[in-house]
Amino acid sequence: MSAMNRFAATSEQNAEDQLKALYGAKPVRTGSTTAHRMTWFVKNRQVTMARRSTHKNGRGEAMFIVEVK
C-alpha cells in the first residue's frame, strides 16, 4: 500500500494537530510498533510516525516523517 500523504512533524501532538487539519476528524491512537513511534487511525486510513529521524528544522528539533496510507 503506497502512502497517500506524507509530512514531517516535530512531536506526536504536532502530528495529531496536522492530521486533524488535513482530514477534519480527530485521529484515534492505536499504539506503537517496533518500527513506528506512534500509529493512528483517521477516516478509514492508517497513519504511522517514524521512530527515528535524521532531519532537523531550523531550531535543531528532530522532524519525524508521518505517512498516511
Order of alpha helices (4+ residues) and beta strands (2+ residues): beta-alpha-beta-beta-beta-beta-beta
